[in-house]
Amino acid sequence: MDQTQLNWIAGFIWNIADDVLRDVYVRGKYRDAILPMVVIRRLDAVLEPTKEAVLKLSKQLDDAGVANKDAALCQACGNAFFNISPFTLRDLRARAKQQQLKADFEAFLDGFSPNVQEILDKFKFRNQIPTLVEADILGSLIEKFTSNDINLSPNPVFDQNGKVRLPGLDNHAMGTIFEELIRRFNEENNEEAGEHFTPRDVVRLMANLIFYPVADEIRDATYRVYDGACGTGGMLTVAEETLNQLAHDHGKEVSIHLFGQEVQPETYAISKADLLIKGEGEAAENMKYGSTLSSDAFPSMEFDFMLSNPPYGKSWKTDLERMGGKKDLSDARFTVQHEGEELSLITRSSDGQLMFLVNKLTKMISDPKAPLGSRIAEVHNGSSLFTGDAGQGESNIRRWIIENDWLEAIIALPMNMFYNTGIATYIWVVTNRKPERRKGKVQLIDATDIFQPLRKNLGKKNCEFSAEQIRQITDMFLAFEETEQSKIFPNAAFGYWKITVERPLRLAIHVTPAKLVAFKNDAPAKLHKVADLLAGIAGGAAPHMDFNVVQRRFASALKKIDLKLRASDLKAIYATFAFKDEDAESVIRKKTKDGFEYEPDTDLRDTEQVPLLEDGGIEAFFEREVLPHVSDAWIDADKTQIGYEVSFTRHFYKPEPLRSLEEIREDILALEAERDGLLQQIVADGDKR
């Protein structure tokens, strides 16, 4: 069946919504009835030829007292699903009374196998039946879907002369129609489409990025493809098509198994239904419902290829609470041992997109003998590149990936490529089997200027990739060469040390009469004598500029009168009479073998980022950039942390060229001429008056 026929069928189904549902449903809700009905009619049409055989076998099994008969019934009908109701959808067209139609239609739905029941439940399709019955349009809807003008069966329809009137729809063709309807409905509801629908042009590019680099290494083998935020399953479908085509082009026979997980009920139902419609019953069973973060459906599995567009800028706080909270989260996926230290890979609860990438990284093929390892492509917004300070979850994730030499490339996409967001987006390409020439390096590709405009905006999406542009970006990635749009960096170029620069606390102390009176008014009586004792040491006309001397003398004086003060009492006394003064001596914390360790002034504490590629390292940076300005500073080595961030702006910034002096001069002269003309006009108007 050619594309024109497929488009006609998709258009016919699309028009059913306007013909039947208008004035009953708002336009954005048409999909609630149409998509489940497409699934129901296709499954019904597939089962029609074996209906009698299945009913007969079902009765025999019931009579024999066989409880678990699903496998036998699937075998009888030759599909991964069945229906044991006494009806086909065509049988229900003759029902004149709405209530009888409702009862028989519900019985028809109840006859489907458990895997179809789950799809109907997630669609919440039974919730639509009262609306369809009350509006008296259920019969019309069934009649439209069983019309003699359309054939959703895999078997052809013949005319009276035995010629094919309507060709049969094979699983692939039916899948194409279903996905076209999904695309149209998603574009119609563009305000929410981005949550579960990635444009096909972007998906094709992602598939190229994970498959093309290893195209020559594909073998006659089984490959597993995974999407942990699979939405309607479009990425998995394109990935399967791309891998099959590459295998065919290289003369290889591959077996591809798809795996996905989705948290939104309707989109999960669509993904599972799509695979059932295509005849991929096993893959349909591999689509799992639930949250990938808090309820991983594939905890011990590894995958050859993985790709996703996870939700970004979306809270995962509910998942975090289900997992025990940030302090008690014990999921082994999100805490790793790296370079002798434990890294927490838990991001802020307000944005969990990088957590989906971590989930994939834990599912990479670990066998070092596996030639291809695992390849990953995942879409992120800009925050994944730089959000999170050194030592925080986001930075730790980047560090873990880059220091393990897994990051191959990041591709910056044009703005407005997605349906519900105009923000900058990026594709991360990750693998644990880098080719030799890429080892220790990361490629950044700026594809922001590679696009063609859409004739009509689809939500926020106003541009797309043509097939040639997808190939152009793919070739840029495969070439791995330095160009204006492709930059190559050593891994360490994205790393830095975050150092904490301390300066000493400098305290002067002065017990003035006014302060002494104020202290005694507020302090308990037992401290009055103590304050007088301190006044004898640090009183007088001028402040004492060496707090260390006062502290030693005061401690000695307290010892002589055998008085021990609580730390809180000492703190209250010093808080009253001591004060910061940049001319005072530094406060000594303790004596060391090399001199003294000083008390840091938290108000003067600062941090600096030192690139890992800094010539001479931290010490050279400190001597050059810090000490000339604050000679008493030091680095608190215990607080030094390693961080990673990626800045596209820094590496691809193109400053606007400065205008020439001649251009500026011409503009000034033009403004002067305009000014002189206005003055002359004002004078002339005044003379006329």
ROTI-625963 format. One record per residue (C-alpha): residue in three letters; z, x, y. Coordinates in steps of 0.001 Angstrom, whole numbers, plus 500000, padded with zeros to 6 digits. Last residue first. Layout:
// residues N
ALAZXY
...
***
This chain:
// residues 689
ARG513005503869583222
LYS509705505621582602
ASP511266508986583470
GLY513917508481580796
ASP511290507764578114
ALA509507510990579049
VAL512728513000578825
ILE513501511541575356
GLN509920512219574195
GLN510085515835575404
LEU513381516347573600
LEU511932514904570357
GLY508923517211570548
ASP511117520266571146
ARG513240519389568096
GLU510178518963565874
ALA508840522308567045
GLU512198523959566350
LEU512304522410562863
ALA508791523706562120
LEU509727527178563372
ILE512797527211561124
ASP510748526102558103
GLU508138528793558756
ARG510833531485559010
ILE512404530395555701
GLU509036530590553960
GLU508384534059555452
LEU511814535295554402
SER510961534418550803
ARG512844531701548978
LEU515271532789546298
PRO514283531971542725
GLU516496529305541119
PRO518721530960538576
LYS517813530531534892
TYR520911530391532716
PHE520063530935529046
HIS522871533232527889
ARG525670532094530172
THR524691528437529965
PHE524561528530526178
SER528198529581526016
VAL529695529904522543
GLU533444530254522056
TYR535726532285519819
GLY539416533176520050
ILE541688535955518816
GLN545342535939519828
THR547691538375521567
LYS551225536940521945
ASP553030539635519983
ALA551237542311522024
ASP552970541269525240
ILE550790543300527579
TRP552357545114530547
ALA552378544807534325
ASP554203547126536766
SER550987548497538321
VAL549695545109539426
HIS546239545458541027
PRO545062548815539656
LEU546872547927536395
VAL544834544817535627
GLU541067545332535421
ARG540533548982534520
GLU543705549884532667
PHE543863546529530932
PHE540195546590529931
ALA540562550082528476
GLU543687549049526593
ILE542121545860525188
GLY539063547486523653
GLY537485550786524670
ASP534123549187525377
GLU534713545450525261
LEU532813544030522266
LEU535745541817521273
PRO535588540439524803
VAL538939540477526659
GLN540132537115527916
GLU543084537384530283
THR546395535561530496
ASP549010535456533242
ARG552792535447533563
LEU554002535691537169
ASP556077532502537057
THR557397533475533633
ASP558931536658535066
PRO559337538928532061
GLU562668540644531283
TYR562051544344530974
GLU562072546588527942
PHE563379550019528899
GLY562663553619528042
ASP560796555018525067
LYS563652554713522558
THR564341551235523880
LYS566937549787526274
LYS567170546044526584
ARG566216543113528828
ILE566199545121532067
VAL565657543159535282
SER563168544941537532
GLU564610546283540794
ALA564324544153543925
ASP561469544402546437
GLU559618541404544945
ASP562730539281545397
LYS563721536510543029
PHE567162534986543433
ALA570663535442542061
PHE573738533587543397
THR573516530054542056
ALA571358530626538970
TYR573555533637538127
ILE576669531459537995
ALA575011528641536026
LYS573545531087533498
LEU576916532766533036
ASP578486529382532338
SER575716528412529888
ALA576171531708528021
ARG579840530876527522
LEU582281533111529285
LYS584773535476527722
LEU587723536573529847
ASP589892539540528853
ILE590784540446532439
LYS589303543895531925
LYS586353542476529985
LEU585373540235532864
ALA585306543233535200
SER583125545213532788
ALA580653542327532475
PHE580514542061536284
ARG579909545765536658
ARG577071545714534132
GLN575436542600535662
VAL575751543979539192
VAL574032547200538158
ASN571216545308536380
PHE570699542961539347
ASP569654545891541523
MET568854544684545045
HIS572401543648546106
PRO571939541287549000
ALA573317542302552408
ALA576442541552554451
GLY578927541624551650
GLY579345540062548248
ALA577869541388545022
ILE580871543032543327
GLY583841541319544952
ALA581874538094545051
LEU581473538324541258
LEU585273538265540833
ASP585539535348543256
ALA583000533475541132
VAL585068534182538020
LYS588193532885539735
HIS586394529632540551
LEU584985529309537034
LYS588100527719535482
ALA588130525152538283
PRO584923523487537086
ALA581836524057539240
ASP580469521709541923
ASN582677522367544973
LYS583300525929543812
PHE579557526669543886
ALA579123525262547406
VAL582047527328548708
LEU580636530512547142
LYS577137529771548449
ALA578504529453551995
PRO580614532601551703
THR577623534625550490
VAL577427536002546965
HIS574140537920546975
ILE571961538860544012
ALA568446540332543911
LEU566214539682540938
ARG562901541136539885
LEU561501539629536647
PRO558982542048535300
ARG555293541281534960
GLU553625540021531807
VAL549979539897530813
THR549265537738527774
ILE546068538725525989
LYS543402536385524642
TRP541190538623522578
TYR537567537589522526
GLY534809536483520188
PHE531282535226520829
ALA529625538643520970
ALA531468539585517754
ASN528827537838515643
PRO526071540095516970
PHE523612538211519158
ILE520044536927518894
LYS518372534925521654
SER515501532455521256
GLN513974530559524188
GLU512831533542526276
THR512089535397523065
GLU514068537542520621
GLU512930536983517040
PHE514303535077514056
ALA510811533899513037
LEU512262531056510935
PHE514131529544513873
MET511155529744516219
ASP508962528322513452
THR511321525357513079
ILE511299524780516839
GLN507478524753516901
ARG507267522627513725
ILE509449519961515301
GLN507284520251518416
GLU504110519705516393
ALA505547516623514691
SER506419515249518125
PHE510004515444519266
GLU511427512570521299
CYS512272511425524811
ASN513940508581526715
LYS516900507831524437
LYS519663506228526500
GLY518874502785525052
LEU515377503082523645
ASN513383503971526766
LYS509740502948526821
ARG506673505196526779
LEU508849507911525315
PRO508664511358526897
GLN507640514420524853
PHE510065517188524031
ILE510683520945524172
ASP512546521771527397
THR516030521666525858
ALA514956523740522851
ASP517181526711523722
ILE517699528570520457
LEU520784530683519761
GLN520621533006516750
VAL523776534517515276
LYS524082537968513700
GLY526221539857511180
LYS523715539211508401
ARG520463537701509639
ARG518114540399508324
GLU519813540379504913
PRO519394536658504298
LYS522543534601504901
ARG523991533008501802
ASN527131531150502918
THR525103528937505233
VAL525497527192508596
VAL523002525687511030
TRP524636523944514003
ILE522444521428515836
TYR523369520837519479
THR523731517895521841
ALA523948517628525628
ILE524966514220526939
GLY522681511205527359
THR524471509057524840
ASN523787505784523038
TYR520316506189521595
PHE520058509938521125
MET517592512476522538
ASN518751511938526124
MET519069515636526956
PRO516929518068525021
LEU518462519816522009
ALA520317523153521975
ILE519881524867518608
ILE522770526803517063
ALA521994529435514449
GLU523010531240511285
LEU526771530721511286
TRP528308531740507942
ASP529316535325508738
ASN532909534792507555
GLU533962535953511029
ILE531668533308512530
ILE532902530331510520
TRP536624531139510635
ARG536442532014514335
ARG534635528796515199
ILE537226526823513230
ASN540070528749514850
SER538670527944518292
GLU538634524226517495
GLY542101524272515951
GLN543964526273518587
GLY544697529993518304
ALA542480530912521228
ASP542044527837523421
GLY540196524723522312
THR536863523387523518
PHE533997525905523705
LEU531063525169521423
SER532403522021519778
SER532684520473523248
GLY528924520625523713
ASN528062517755521396
HIS527606518239517695
VAL524871517701515098
GLU525254519245511648
ALA522956521297509427
ILE524415522916506304
ARG523040525246503609
SER524871526112500416
GLY524529529080498059
LEU520839529710497497
PRO521105532377494794
ALA524203531033492977
LYS525725534279491638
PRO528523534263494220
ASP529757530919492817
SER531520529205495734
ILE528975526512496471
MET529971525064499818
LYS532286522054499690
THR535060523553501840
LEU532472524210504550
LYS531503520551504447
ASN535035519373505261
VAL535221521981508036
LEU532082520451509567
PHE533658516993509472
MET536777518396511144
LEU534536519714513923
GLN533795516132515005
GLY537435515038515155
ASP537895514363518860
SER540996512766520435
SER543282513973517631
ARG542862517534518859
THR541596519794516115
ILE543239520850512859
LEU541800524080511496
SER545173525812511248
LEU544705529468510389
GLU547109531358508152
GLU546935535108508564
GLY545824538045506447
GLU542204538045507592
HIS541893534337506859
GLN544087532028504809
VAL543050528448505387
THR544568525151506550
PHE542279522144506994
ARG540765521648503566
ALA544111522148501829
ASP545339518794503134
SER549044519321503905
LEU549413517538507226
ASP553135517518507983
LYS553098518818511555
LYS549795517190512544
GLY550638513808511096
GLY551034512815507445
MET547399512332506394
ARG547446508644507295
GLU548641509592510788
LEU545755512037511175
ASP543270509430510014
THR544546506998512644
LYS544376509740515299
TRP540725510467514556
SER539665509717518133
LYS535973509789519013
GLY534334512321521330
TYR531951513048518517
PRO531134510915515485
PRO529523513003512740
ASN525746513598512622
SER525451515043509173
LEU523712517466506813
MET524608519123503529
PHE522559521044500973
ASP523604522672497721
PHE526816520722497242
GLU530248521422495781
MET532605518799494352
SER536371518847494007
PRO537427516409496727
PHE534389514102496623
ALA535633510777498031
ASP537694512404500793
SER540242509860502002
SER541770511009505298
LEU538821512924506739
THR535894511376504881
SER537127507894505735
GLY536178505175503290
TYR533284503778501266
LYS531388505913498785
MET527657506251498152
ASN527317508005494793
GLU526868504670493027
ALA523753504100495106
ALA522485507521493995
GLU522730506405490378
GLY520940503123491113
GLU517991504756492834
GLY515513501905492443
LYS514463502023496066
ILE516180498690496731
LEU519341500071495150
LEU519153503078497483
ASP518729500920500573
ALA521529498624499441
LYS523982501522499258
SER523107502797502726
ILE523082499288504182
ALA526474498438502685
TYR527957501636504162
THR526483500654507518
GLU528165497284507264
PRO531573498591506192
GLN531968501471508661
VAL533723504423506978
GLU530764506115505299
GLN530531508635502478
GLY527437510132500934
PHE526029511769497821
LEU522377512158496848
HIS521199513730493586
ILE517831515483493567
SER516063516549490369
VAL513413519151491071
GLU510070519931489468
LYS508348522886491126
GLY504720523549492009
HIS505496525056495400
ASP503992522164497355
HIS505758519710495026
ALA509119521397495638
LEU508523521327499380
GLN507631517628499224
ASN510664516745497114
LEU512953518679499449
THR511560516916502511
GLU511711513418500974
GLU515291513925499776
ALA516378515233503169
VAL514689512289504874
THR516568509845502654
LEU519883511673503001
MET519561511637506771
GLY518755507923506813
GLY521763506904504746
THR522818503945506896
GLY525810505865508227
CYS526130509040506155
ALA529175510617507750
GLY530023512997504886
ASP526370513619504068
TYR525666515414500797
VAL522646516727498877
ARG522921517952495273
TYR520097519937493710
THR518984520002490065
ALA516526522676489017
ASP512941523776488634
ARG513377526380491369
ILE513324526494495163
GLU513289530098496376
ASP510059529908498370
ALA511372526956500385
VAL514652528746501183
PRO514260529016504980
TYR512386525676505006
PHE515184523565503498
ILE518151523658505900
LEU516312523895509221
ASN513482521619508134
ALA515939518853507241
MET517565519171510677
LEU514155518912512375
ARG513351515821510334
VAL516695514291511305
VAL516038514893515013
ASP512642513178514801
ARG514149510351512749
PRO516603509401515484
THR520224509416514257
PHE521724506013513499
HIS525353505334512689
GLU527452505701515803
GLY524379506229517947
ALA523358502627517430
GLU526282501125519308
GLU524773500383522725
ASN521320500546521168
ASN521660497155519481
GLU517903496430519535
GLU517319500080518617
ASN519582499666515624
PHE517831496443514656
ARG514433498109514830
ARG515561501148512849
ILE517187498995510179
LEU513978496978509895
GLU511951500180509485
GLU514463501363506873
PHE513928498180504879
ILE510156498485505092
THR510226502118503921
GLY512602501246501087
MET510232498498499950
ALA507356500996499948
HIS509408503516497956
ASN510568500919495466
ASP507064499636494746
LEU505860496594496612
GLY503353494543494673
PRO499977493728496153
LEU499336490247497566
ARG496185488371496604
VAL495260490499493607
LYS492323488850491876
GLY492788486544488914
ASN490432483892490207
GLN493231481496491139
ASP494910484211493250
PHE497175486943491936
VAL500575488132493220
PRO501378491780492488
ASN504658492874490848
PRO507265495000492681
SER508409491791494409
LEU508789491450498163
ASN505581489421498438
ILE504846487544501642
ASP502602484591502446
ASN503847482541499471
SER507156482241501321
THR510341483166499428
PHE511981484793502473
LYS510841481978504771
GLU512057479275502402
ILE515463480907502044
LEU515883481025505833
SER514679477472506215
GLY517156476273503586
LEU520006478082505325
ILE518969476605508691
ASP520983473382508875
ALA523077474699511788
GLU526242473859509850
VAL524798475506506732
LEU523804478770508439
THR527156479004510243
PRO529083478237507045
ILE527024480890505162
GLN527573483740507627
ASN531058484657506364
ARG529540485060502896
PHE527523487936504354
LYS530517490090505182
PHE528017492969504911
LYS530794494899503155
ASP531325491965500811
LEU527605491583500099
ILE527314495307499282
GLU530389495171497036
GLN528974492160495221
VAL525756494125494633
ASN527692496838492784
PRO529707494186490916
SER526635492471489401
PHE525173489364491020
GLY526054485897489771
ASP528390485136492660
LEU525420485150495022
PHE523650482431493007
ALA526864480402492828
GLU527126480686496627
PHE523536479485496928
ASP524218476590494548
ALA527269475412496512
LYS525549475780499896
LEU522392474068498694
GLN524450471175497391
GLN526205470961500762
GLN522899471170502648
LYS521255468373500720
ALA517529468751500018
ARG517709471536497457
ALA514125472322496420
ARG514160475815497940
LEU517083476829495724
ASP514963477553492666
ARG513011480181494641
LEU516203482205495092
THR516615482377491329
PHE519273480270489707
PRO521291480093486469
SER523630482826487779
ILE523702485982485644
ASN522299488428488226
PHE521709492112487461
PHE522032495634488872
ALA521096499210487889
ASN517755497980486582
GLY515870497540483313
CYS516759493862482974
ALA518204494166479485
GLN519645497622480154
CYS521524496333483187
LEU522836493456481052
ALA524052495831478343
ALA525813498083480843
ASP527539495152482565
LYS528841493500479364
ASN532488494461479462
ALA534233491356478116
VAL532411490804474826
GLY533815487601473255
ALA530825487085470962
ASP529971483814472730
ASP530116485619476042
LEU527831488367474739
GLN525328485806473460
LYS525471483906476756
SER524800487085478756
LEU521935487997476426
LYS520196484645477024
LEU520743484816480780
VAL519367488376480866
ALA516289487463478819
GLU515601484423481016
LYS515792486411484261
THR513706489374483115
PRO510629488684485274
GLU512723487447488255
LEU515036490494488537
VAL512935492500491005
ALA512372489397493118
ASP516116488659493249
LEU516894492245494231
ARG514303492055497012
ARG515464488637498167
ILE519141489629498285
VAL518513492902500139
VAL516260491242502711
MET518831488431503030
PRO521607490960503710
LEU519494492512506510
ILE518529489162508074
ALA521918487452508375
ASP524070489976510227
ARG520911491571511652
TYR520357488600513946
LYS523668489392515693
GLY522253491245518724
ARG519917488335519434
VAL522700485804519791
TYR522794483574516734
VAL522194479820516470
ASP519757479334519371
ARG517260481619517605
LEU518047482138513927
VAL515004480589512250
ASP511788481621514019
ASP513216484561515982
ALA514926486042512931
ILE511967485298510682
ASN509871487388513114
TRP511425490623511882
ILE510593489652508307
PHE506920489169509215
GLY506927492369511300
ALA508270494393508373
ILE505578492850506162
TRP502863493676508710
ASN504174497236509156
LEU503986497778505398
GLN500436496429505341
THR499379498777508140
GLN501118501719506449
ASP498968501458503347
MET500000500000500000
***
